[in-house]
Amino acid sequence: MILSDTLAIPSMGHTSFNLADRYGTAIAERRGMLEFRTPSGGQTSVLGLRFNTTGAFRTIPALAE
């Protein structure tokens, strides 16, 4: 594990961020996965987008345990 963080999102809330902007050098030049854990009985939806230098993008599939 590289790092751990907590995102406080209220019920029916929303957040979005760029991983490089939020975690900078901790994730620079690394490949891997991001894991979200929800409280017991909670639900989370995730959309991952990967962009290249030309602005083209593709989705990253979310996997459920």
N, C-alpha and C positions, 0 to 999 in steps of 0.2 A: 504494500500500500504506500502510495506517495504522500497522500494527505487526506484529512478528513475535515468536513465542514457541515454546518447545520443551516438549512434554509427554512426560515419560519414563514409559512404561507398560510394565511387564514382560510377558513372554509370557503369554498367557491372562489378562491383567490387565484392569482396568476403571477408568474415571474418569468423573465427571459434574460439571458446574458450570454456573452461570448466567453468561452472557457479561457482563451488566451488573455482577454482583458481582466477576467476575474482572478485567475490563478497564475498568470505570467510565467515567470521563470521556473516555477515548480513543475510545469508540464511541458516546457519548451523542448522541442525535438524528441518527444516521446510518443509512443503509440500505446494504446491500451483500451480500457473500458471505464465507464463511469457507472457507478451503482447507486441507485436511489432506494432508500428504505423508508417505508411509511409506518406510522404508529399502528398498533393493533386495531383492526377494524377500519383503517383508513384506505383511501383509494388515491392513486396518482396516475396521471396520463403524461406521457413524455413524447416530444417530437425532437429528433436530432437532425440537424442539417450540417452538411460539410461543404465548405466553399473553397474554391481554388483562387489563384491570383487573377484570373480573368473574370471572376464574378459568377462563373457557372457553379451550380450546386447540385447536390443529390441528398436524398434522405438516408438516414442511418436507422436500420431496423431496431426497434426496442424489443427486448426479450424479457419474458416473464418467468420467474422461478417456478 
